[in-house]
Amino acid sequence: MTDHIQEARRILAVNDRGGYTVPTDRLYPFQWNWDSAFVAMGFALYDVDRAYRELERLAEGQWADGMIPHIVFHQPSDTYFPGPSVWRTKHGIPTSGITQPPVFAIALRQVHDAADEGARERTLALYLAALKWHRWWYAARDPEGTGLVALLHPWESGSDNSPAWDAAMARVPTTTTTPVVRKDIGHVHADMRPRDEDYRRFIHLVDTYADCDWNPAEQWVRAPFKVAEIQTTAILLKAGEDLEHLARLFGRTEEAEEIAAFNALSRKAILGQWRPALSRFVSRDLVSGADIEAATQAGFLPLLALDLEAAMASAAVAEMRRWSAGLKVAFPTTKPGLAAYEPKRYWRGPAWGIINWLLIEGLRRNGEGAFAEELRGSTLSAIEREGFAEYFDPETGEGCGGLGFSWTAAAYLWLK
Ligand code: 2M8
């Protein structure tokens, strides 16, 4: 075992809080939804029991309506804002009131494949949780049946302050009933984080939805931010494919057909978001009705879930190559050179191990193995040079944000 693999495993062990893994100490002291799915895939490579535990502990936070929240507050901590008293949700274990990208079923299939026959019951229980969540996505976040699911908060995208949300967030008031008491900038430099104005809007949205008592139908009507989002829908579709696979494996034919219908709907809808002039896919702002043309990584995420015609795939890859040309670390989350591009500020430019992981899977699926290898090499050497940072400045290669970061460790193990 190399030193880096050992170090990655050590980080996952150190961030363990009892069957679940915090993203990093202090900055993120709870269980985060998509972080845990990536971590479970990391564990699946050497400790299948622990991989199941990660998903099982996340599923403890699942709401009666099927949503799996973006944060599960298993134990109290005062190093993070906003905590449970801001969310005001009613689930048994305190949780946030919004969700995050549904990587869960992708992880479940990998964990199941790594396990032996005896683990069937464990997979089945988690499969049922995932099925309930996928049903929630289509019912609560696509009530009109378009095939694209909508986000009501940028935190749901996982790409919190991406330029993709700038226009939609500009309409969200900066007034809050809850005082904004940021803790993040006590842990990492403010230049690496969202701005104060972003936080006021984030919390305005939380106040608005808490005021709806977290009722999905009421939130849908009152949401000042509503984006039919391409990255999340692509992840949902890939997860849907894996879920359908598990349904068939378990002989649950009716459910398999139900999932297949969701998948077919989303497949068609995502394809409809391809913009040849941009060589990428676009999300839609459901408040203004306009395409979101901001140049971010999300535009290429559909490769993960679609088998594109060769011409489309090579157009997308040619564009990806233009974005990453000359960078020390690919892949940038915003196209370099744009006014919105900030190479150190979180989701406005930096390269992230888990995004690269998803892009690499998508590139391989679409026969673009050479660029996938470049991205893989770029990710691994960034980590080997700088350590397991939250993310990397694509120009200098500097490791930024939190250190000893769980999903970066999982990405290293997976990509190695
Ligand atoms: C970041 O988001 C949280 C809010 O969910 C925050 O900044 O407080 C994002 O990078 C998100 O994608 C990630 O899941 C989370 C924990 O790593 O941190």
Boltz pocket constraint, residues with backbone or C-beta under 6 A from the ligand:
constraints:
  - pocket:
      binder: B
      contacts: [[A, 23], [A, 27], [A, 28], [A, 32], [A, 33], [A, 34], [A, 35], [A, 70], [A, 81], [A, 155], [A, 157], [A, 158], [A, 159], [A, 160]]
      max_distance: 6.0
